[in-house]
Amino acid sequence: MKKVMAGIDLHSNNLMIGIMDMDGKRVASQKLSCKLKEVVKFLSPFKQRLEQVAVESTYNWYWLVDGLQVHADHRQGNDSERAQGTGD
């Protein structure tokens, strides 16, 4: 089973989410409203293969990362946290 990763561009009232395999091939993408239930539903078919989730956001990412950590067994992060050395 080929591993995949997800990227999420998070805005105040919507987000764009994409899945790609480790070769960089796009597997799925969709624009969603900012509702955890929708994100979890979109990611659910990939849960066993999902290696990583990256979230691009400025300030409103907490609800998403916290919610994904409850629903998943994979790492989530934020570029600004990593840049500041406070993330994993």
Secondary structure as UniProt FT lines:
FT   STRAND          4..10
FT   STRAND          14..21
FT   TURN            22..23
FT   STRAND          26..33
FT   HELIX           36..43
FT   HELIX           44..46
FT   TURN            47..49
FT   STRAND          50..56
FT   HELIX           62..71
FT   STRAND          75..78
FT   HELIX           79..84
//
